[in-house]
Amino acid sequence: MAKMHLPGSYHKLFTASVLSNLGNGVSAVAYPWIASSITRSPLLLSIIGLMATMPWLVFSLPAGVFIDRFPRRSVIVLTDVVRGIITLVVAFSIWGNRSSIHVVKSLTQATAIHTHTGLYILLLAATFLLGCAEVLGNGASQTFIPLIVETDQLETANGRMWTSESLMQNFVGPPLASLLLSVSVFAPLAFDGASFFASAGLIGLIASSMIKKQAISEVKPDFKAELKEGLSWLWHHPFLRPLAFILGSINGINALGFSVFILFAQEVLHTSVITFGILSTGAAFGGALGGMLSGRIIKRFGRAFILKLVILGSPIFLVAMAFSPVWELVWFISAVEMFFAILWNVVTVSMRQEIIPDHILGRVNSVYRFFALGSQPIGAVIGGVIVTVSVHLFSRGFALRTPMLFGAALGLIVAYYALPHLTQAKIDEARGKGDKD
């Protein structure tokens, strides 16, 4: 029988997650908006998206080795501190160049902006480094949860985490970012940096006695041997391997579709800095609702039904968003899409935590995320190229829609190949094998 109450160590982790995700929610609006005030080039903006997601492609695999070699709590604290330092460096650099940055508040103003090369390069470097720290810290956090809660509490614990992440990143953070941007380009980045330091402090307060013994892998002289062990385990798993590729396809398509979303929002939906922040809250409502109801929905409809629904819904959401005439409709579509995305996350993350043996959990989870998220930089660049080519063939307004339409077509192809793999029988078999490990 599942325990009703989650332990105090989980609540510290949860509070730390709330703080860091609030900072992430602020930066999720502040960074692209500041970037759009530095350059109006669709290709250059898509390259920033590339740098944000590139770490999942180049750093996921070695990150898993580090997660299994060292105490996961220490890894989380270290990455939060590093992210705080990088964010503050960017904040002070932005402050020092504030006279040359004019936050976009109207399209008339936007057309007069020329690329600020120095700040653009700074954003590229910081975005990549922050992405590397996120890969390591996020992976450590996911593998840390099984060390502080029981197996039958995983879906509840993960559901609450995803709920708070959605609320902070998409509901509280974006409007706060808009408010801070209206005050200063420095303010949202300073806030984000402070949130990372606060998160690190809370994680550090979790007592060692409240953490299950971690099966830290023996340090091998051959780094590749540890990578190979994690890769081999996932590659030979009949359910998690195809699931990783399916998710990778979805994430790559979404990165393609939303590669220049900031320009789509400004030029097609005519959002201001305030309404752009409000637009981001749609995902928060859907995500929070999905996180709160995930346990009951999973029990009622089953894991396979949820995964199939997400696969089929993805291309529909992209088409609907591409042809949305107003930002209010995009807000609603984002809410529905995030509702199902959170259900997917709760199901699949909990299954990985349950199935993968603890002594290789960091490596296998990172290999999974390499395939699942490493497609994002590829999608981001393709999306930017599609828009760059499309503006010479169509109107700029339609060109900004083309990545979503192209992504929807790819999504239908993915659904055709993915659905046969997502059966309840295969899920039950995978969980049964996990119990034997």
C-alpha positions as CSV (number, residue, x, y, z in Angstrom):
1,M,0.0,0.0,0.0
2,A,1.4,3.4,-1.0
3,K,2.3,5.9,1.7
4,M,0.0,8.9,1.8
5,H,2.6,11.5,2.8
6,L,5.8,12.2,1.0
7,P,8.9,12.7,3.2
8,G,10.4,16.0,4.3
9,S,13.4,15.6,2.0
10,Y,11.1,15.5,-1.0
11,H,9.5,18.8,0.1
12,K,12.9,20.5,0.2
13,L,13.6,19.2,-3.3
14,F,10.2,20.3,-4.3
15,T,10.6,23.8,-3.0
16,A,14.0,24.1,-4.6
17,S,12.4,23.0,-7.9
18,V,9.7,25.7,-7.5
19,L,12.4,28.4,-7.1
20,S,14.6,27.3,-9.9
21,N,11.6,26.8,-12.2
22,L,10.3,30.2,-11.4
23,G,13.7,31.6,-12.5
24,N,13.5,29.5,-15.6
25,G,10.0,30.8,-16.3
26,V,11.3,34.3,-16.1
27,S,14.3,33.6,-18.4
28,A,12.2,31.7,-20.9
29,V,10.5,35.0,-21.8
30,A,13.4,37.3,-21.1
31,Y,16.0,35.5,-23.1
32,P,14.1,35.3,-26.5
33,W,12.7,38.8,-26.0
34,I,16.1,40.3,-25.4
35,A,17.5,38.2,-28.3
36,S,14.8,39.6,-30.6
37,S,16.0,43.1,-29.5
38,I,19.5,42.2,-30.5
39,T,18.7,40.6,-33.9
40,R,15.6,40.1,-36.1
41,S,17.2,37.4,-38.3
42,P,15.1,34.2,-38.2
43,L,18.3,32.1,-38.8
44,L,20.3,33.8,-36.1
45,L,17.4,33.4,-33.6
46,S,17.1,29.7,-34.5
47,I,20.8,29.3,-33.8
48,I,20.2,30.5,-30.3
49,G,17.6,27.8,-30.0
50,L,20.2,25.4,-31.4
51,M,22.7,26.3,-28.7
52,A,20.1,25.9,-26.0
53,T,19.3,22.3,-27.1
54,M,22.7,21.3,-28.4
55,P,23.9,20.1,-25.0
56,W,21.3,17.3,-25.1
57,L,23.1,16.0,-28.2
58,V,26.7,16.5,-27.1
59,F,26.7,16.2,-23.3
60,S,23.9,13.8,-22.3
61,L,26.0,10.7,-22.5
62,P,29.0,11.8,-20.4
63,A,26.6,13.5,-18.0
64,G,25.1,10.2,-17.2
65,V,28.5,8.8,-16.2
66,F,29.0,11.7,-13.8
67,I,25.6,11.3,-12.3
68,D,26.4,7.6,-11.5
69,R,29.9,8.4,-10.2
70,F,29.1,11.1,-7.7
71,P,26.4,11.8,-5.1
72,R,23.4,13.1,-7.0
73,R,22.6,15.7,-4.4
74,S,26.0,17.2,-4.8
75,V,25.7,17.3,-8.6
76,I,22.4,19.2,-8.3
77,V,23.9,21.8,-6.0
78,L,26.9,22.2,-8.2
79,T,24.9,22.7,-11.4
80,D,22.6,25.2,-9.7
81,V,25.6,27.3,-8.5
82,V,27.2,27.2,-11.9
83,R,23.9,28.3,-13.6
84,G,23.6,31.1,-11.1
85,I,27.1,32.4,-11.8
86,I,26.6,32.2,-15.6
87,T,23.2,34.0,-15.5
88,L,24.6,36.8,-13.4
89,V,27.6,37.2,-15.8
90,V,25.1,37.7,-18.6
91,A,22.9,40.0,-16.5
92,F,25.8,42.3,-15.7
93,S,27.0,42.2,-19.4
94,I,23.5,43.2,-20.5
95,W,23.4,46.0,-17.9
96,G,26.8,47.3,-19.1
97,N,25.4,47.5,-22.7
98,R,21.9,48.6,-21.7
99,S,22.2,51.8,-23.7
100,S,22.5,49.8,-26.9
101,I,19.5,47.5,-26.1
102,H,16.0,48.7,-26.7
103,V,13.5,46.1,-25.7
104,V,11.1,45.5,-28.5
105,K,7.7,47.0,-27.7
106,S,6.3,47.5,-31.2
107,L,6.9,46.2,-34.7
108,T,7.8,49.7,-35.9
109,Q,10.6,49.8,-33.4
110,A,11.6,46.2,-34.3
111,T,12.3,46.9,-38.0
112,A,15.0,49.4,-37.0
113,I,17.1,46.9,-35.0
114,H,20.4,45.8,-36.3
115,T,22.3,42.8,-35.0
116,H,24.5,43.5,-31.9
117,T,27.3,41.1,-32.7
118,G,29.0,41.1,-29.3
119,L,25.9,40.5,-27.2
120,Y,24.7,38.0,-29.7
121,I,27.8,35.9,-29.3
122,L,27.5,36.3,-25.5
123,L,24.0,34.9,-25.6
124,L,25.1,32.0,-27.7
125,A,27.9,31.0,-25.3
126,A,25.8,31.5,-22.2
127,T,22.9,29.6,-23.7
128,F,25.1,26.6,-24.5
129,L,26.8,26.6,-21.0
130,L,23.4,26.9,-19.3
131,G,22.1,24.0,-21.4
132,C,25.1,21.8,-20.4
133,A,24.4,22.6,-16.7
134,E,20.7,21.9,-17.2
135,V,21.5,18.5,-18.8
136,L,23.6,17.5,-15.8
137,G,21.4,19.0,-13.1
138,N,18.1,17.9,-14.5
139,G,19.3,14.3,-15.0
140,A,20.6,14.2,-11.5
141,S,17.3,15.5,-10.1
142,Q,15.3,12.9,-12.0
143,T,17.5,10.1,-10.6
144,F,17.6,11.6,-7.1
145,I,13.8,11.3,-6.6
146,P,13.9,7.5,-6.3
147,L,16.4,7.9,-3.5
148,I,14.0,9.9,-1.3
149,V,10.6,8.4,-2.1
150,E,9.3,4.9,-2.3
151,T,8.6,3.2,-5.6
152,D,4.8,3.3,-5.2
153,Q,5.1,7.1,-4.6
154,L,7.0,7.9,-7.8
155,E,4.0,8.9,-10.0
156,T,2.6,11.1,-7.2
157,A,6.1,12.7,-6.6
158,N,6.7,13.2,-10.3
159,G,3.2,14.5,-10.9
160,R,3.7,17.2,-8.2
161,M,7.0,18.1,-9.7
162,W,5.6,18.5,-13.2
163,T,2.7,20.6,-11.8
164,S,5.0,23.0,-10.1
165,E,7.3,23.2,-13.0
166,S,4.4,24.0,-15.3
167,L,3.0,26.7,-13.0
168,M,6.3,28.4,-12.3
169,Q,7.7,28.2,-15.8
170,N,4.5,29.0,-17.7
171,F,2.2,30.8,-15.3
172,V,4.0,32.8,-12.7
173,G,7.4,33.3,-14.5
174,P,6.3,34.8,-17.8
175,P,4.1,37.6,-16.5
176,L,6.8,38.4,-13.9
177,A,9.4,38.5,-16.7
178,S,7.2,40.9,-18.7
179,L,7.0,43.1,-15.6
180,L,10.7,43.0,-15.0
181,L,11.5,43.7,-18.6
182,S,9.4,46.8,-18.5
183,V,11.6,47.9,-15.6
184,S,15.0,46.9,-17.0
185,V,16.7,44.4,-19.3
186,F,18.9,43.5,-16.3
187,A,16.2,42.7,-13.8
188,P,14.8,39.3,-15.1
189,L,18.3,37.8,-15.5
190,A,19.3,38.9,-12.0
191,F,16.2,37.3,-10.7
192,D,16.9,34.1,-12.5
193,G,20.5,34.0,-11.1
194,A,19.3,34.5,-7.6
195,S,16.7,31.7,-7.9
196,F,19.5,29.2,-8.8
197,F,21.5,30.1,-5.7
198,A,18.4,29.7,-3.5
199,S,17.7,26.3,-5.0
200,A,21.2,25.2,-4.3
201,G,20.9,26.2,-0.7
202,L,17.7,24.2,-0.2
203,I,19.1,21.0,-1.8
204,G,22.1,21.3,0.4
205,L,19.9,21.3,3.5
206,I,18.6,17.7,2.7
207,A,20.0,15.5,5.4
208,S,22.1,12.6,4.3
209,S,20.1,10.3,6.7
210,M,17.0,11.0,4.6
211,I,18.6,9.8,1.4
212,K,18.7,6.1,0.4
213,K,22.1,4.7,-0.2
214,Q,23.0,5.4,-3.8
215,A,24.6,2.6,-5.8
216,I,27.5,4.7,-7.0
217,S,29.3,3.0,-9.9
218,E,32.9,2.0,-9.4
219,V,35.1,4.5,-11.2
220,K,36.6,2.7,-14.2
221,P,39.8,3.8,-15.9
222,D,38.0,3.6,-19.2
223,F,35.3,6.3,-19.4
224,K,33.9,4.7,-22.6
225,A,33.2,1.5,-20.8
226,E,30.7,3.2,-18.5
227,L,29.1,4.9,-21.5
228,K,28.9,1.6,-23.3
229,E,27.2,-0.1,-20.3
230,G,24.4,2.5,-20.2
231,L,24.0,2.5,-23.9
232,S,23.9,-1.3,-24.2
233,W,21.3,-1.6,-21.5
234,L,18.9,0.8,-23.2
235,W,19.6,-0.5,-26.7
236,H,18.7,-4.0,-25.7
237,H,15.5,-3.0,-23.9
238,P,12.5,-3.8,-26.1
239,F,10.3,-1.0,-24.9
240,L,12.4,1.9,-23.7
241,R,14.6,2.0,-26.8
242,P,11.7,2.6,-29.3
243,L,10.1,4.9,-26.8
244,A,13.3,7.1,-26.7
245,F,13.3,7.3,-30.5
246,I,9.6,8.1,-30.6
247,L,10.0,10.9,-28.1
248,G,13.1,12.1,-30.0
249,S,11.0,12.4,-33.1
250,I,8.3,14.4,-31.3
251,N,10.8,16.8,-29.7
252,G,12.7,17.3,-32.9
253,I,9.4,18.2,-34.7
254,N,8.4,20.6,-31.9
255,A,11.8,22.3,-32.0
256,L,11.4,22.7,-35.7
257,G,7.8,24.0,-35.4
258,F,8.7,26.6,-32.7
259,S,12.2,27.5,-33.9
260,V,11.1,31.2,-34.5
261,F,8.1,31.3,-32.4
262,I,9.1,34.7,-30.9
263,L,8.9,36.2,-34.4
264,F,5.6,34.4,-35.0
265,A,4.2,35.8,-31.8
266,Q,5.3,39.3,-32.5
267,E,4.6,39.6,-36.2
268,V,1.6,37.3,-36.8
269,L,-0.1,37.4,-33.4
270,H,1.0,41.0,-32.7
271,T,1.9,40.4,-29.1
272,S,3.5,43.0,-26.9
273,V,6.0,42.2,-24.2
274,I,3.1,42.0,-21.8
275,T,0.8,39.8,-23.9
276,F,3.7,37.5,-24.8
277,G,4.1,36.9,-21.1
278,I,0.4,36.2,-20.8
279,L,0.5,33.9,-23.8
280,S,3.0,31.7,-22.0
281,T,0.5,31.1,-19.1
282,G,-1.7,28.9,-21.3
283,A,0.8,26.0,-21.0
284,A,0.9,26.6,-17.2
285,F,-2.9,26.0,-16.8
286,G,-2.8,22.8,-18.9
287,G,0.4,21.5,-17.3
288,A,-0.7,22.2,-13.8
289,L,-4.0,20.5,-14.5
290,G,-2.3,17.5,-16.1
291,G,0.1,17.2,-13.2
292,M,-2.6,17.3,-10.5
293,L,-4.9,14.8,-12.3
294,S,-2.2,12.6,-13.7
295,G,-2.5,9.8,-11.1
296,R,-6.3,9.5,-11.5
297,I,-6.1,9.7,-15.3
298,I,-3.4,7.1,-15.6
299,K,-5.4,4.7,-13.4
300,R,-8.6,5.3,-15.4
301,F,-7.4,5.2,-18.9
302,G,-4.1,3.4,-18.7
303,R,-0.6,4.3,-19.8
304,A,-0.9,3.1,-23.4
305,F,-4.0,5.2,-24.1
306,I,-2.3,8.3,-22.9
307,L,0.9,7.8,-24.9
308,K,-1.1,7.1,-28.1
309,L,-3.3,10.2,-27.5
310,V,-0.2,12.4,-27.3
311,I,1.3,11.0,-30.5
312,L,-1.9,11.7,-32.4
313,G,-2.5,15.1,-30.9
314,S,0.9,16.6,-31.7
315,P,0.4,17.3,-35.4
316,I,-3.1,18.5,-34.8
317,F,-1.9,21.1,-32.3
318,L,0.8,22.3,-34.7
319,V,-1.7,22.9,-37.6
320,A,-4.2,24.6,-35.3
321,M,-1.5,26.9,-33.9
322,A,-0.2,27.7,-37.4
323,F,-3.5,29.0,-38.5
324,S,-4.6,30.7,-35.3
325,P,-5.5,34.3,-36.1
326,V,-5.2,35.6,-32.5
327,W,-2.9,34.9,-29.5
328,E,-5.9,34.0,-27.3
329,L,-6.5,30.9,-29.4
330,V,-2.8,30.0,-29.3
331,W,-3.1,30.3,-25.5
332,F,-5.9,27.7,-25.4
333,I,-4.1,25.3,-27.8
334,S,-1.0,25.6,-25.6
335,A,-3.0,24.7,-22.5
336,V,-4.4,21.6,-24.1
337,E,-1.1,20.5,-25.6
338,M,0.8,20.9,-22.3
339,F,-2.0,19.0,-20.4
340,F,-1.2,15.9,-22.5
341,A,2.6,16.6,-22.5
342,I,2.7,16.4,-18.7
343,L,0.7,13.2,-18.7
344,W,3.3,11.7,-21.1
345,N,6.1,12.9,-18.8
346,V,4.6,11.5,-15.6
347,V,4.1,8.1,-17.3
348,T,7.4,7.8,-19.0
349,V,9.7,9.3,-16.3
350,S,8.1,7.1,-13.6
351,M,8.5,4.0,-15.7
352,R,12.2,4.8,-16.3
353,Q,12.7,5.3,-12.5
354,E,10.9,2.0,-11.8
355,I,12.5,-0.1,-14.6
356,I,16.1,0.9,-14.7
357,P,18.4,-0.5,-12.0
358,D,19.8,2.2,-9.7
359,H,23.5,1.6,-10.2
360,I,23.1,2.5,-13.9
361,L,20.1,4.8,-13.6
362,G,22.1,8.0,-14.4
363,R,23.7,6.6,-17.5
364,V,20.7,4.8,-18.9
365,N,18.5,7.8,-18.2
366,S,21.0,10.1,-19.9
367,V,21.2,7.8,-22.9
368,Y,17.5,7.8,-23.2
369,R,17.4,11.6,-23.0
370,F,20.2,11.8,-25.6
371,F,17.9,10.1,-28.1
372,A,14.8,11.8,-26.8
373,L,16.1,15.4,-26.6
374,G,19.2,15.4,-28.9
375,S,17.0,15.9,-31.9
376,Q,16.0,19.4,-30.7
377,P,19.0,21.3,-32.1
378,I,18.6,19.6,-35.4
379,G,14.9,20.6,-35.5
380,A,15.7,24.2,-34.5
381,V,18.2,24.7,-37.3
382,I,15.9,23.1,-39.9
383,G,13.1,25.3,-38.8
384,G,15.2,28.4,-39.1
385,V,16.3,27.3,-42.6
386,I,12.7,26.6,-43.7
387,V,11.7,30.2,-42.7
388,T,14.7,31.7,-44.3
389,V,13.9,30.0,-47.6
390,S,10.1,30.5,-47.3
391,V,10.4,34.3,-47.0
392,H,11.6,34.3,-50.6
393,L,8.6,32.2,-51.8
394,F,5.7,33.4,-49.6
395,S,4.7,36.4,-47.5
396,R,6.7,36.8,-44.3
397,G,3.6,36.0,-42.3
398,F,3.0,32.7,-44.0
399,A,6.7,31.9,-43.9
400,L,6.6,32.1,-40.1
401,R,3.9,29.5,-40.1
402,T,5.7,27.0,-42.4
403,P,7.8,25.3,-39.7
404,M,4.6,24.3,-37.8
405,L,2.9,23.0,-41.0
406,F,6.1,21.0,-42.0
407,G,6.3,19.7,-38.5
408,A,2.7,18.5,-38.5
409,A,3.3,16.5,-41.7
410,L,6.3,14.8,-40.1
411,G,4.2,14.2,-37.0
412,L,1.7,12.1,-38.9
413,I,4.5,10.0,-40.3
414,V,5.9,9.4,-36.8
415,A,2.4,8.5,-35.5
416,Y,2.1,5.8,-38.2
417,Y,5.3,4.1,-37.1
418,A,5.0,4.7,-33.4
419,L,1.5,3.6,-32.5
420,P,2.1,-0.2,-32.9
421,H,4.9,0.0,-30.2
422,L,2.8,1.7,-27.6
423,T,0.5,-1.1,-26.4
424,Q,-0.5,-1.8,-22.8
425,A,0.8,-5.4,-23.2
426,K,4.3,-4.1,-24.0
427,I,4.2,-1.6,-21.1
428,D,3.1,-4.3,-18.7
429,E,5.9,-6.6,-19.9
430,A,8.5,-3.8,-19.5
431,R,7.4,-3.0,-15.9
432,G,7.4,-6.7,-15.1
433,K,11.0,-7.0,-16.3
434,G,11.8,-4.0,-14.2
435,D,10.6,-5.7,-11.1
436,K,13.0,-8.6,-11.7
437,D,16.1,-6.4,-12.1
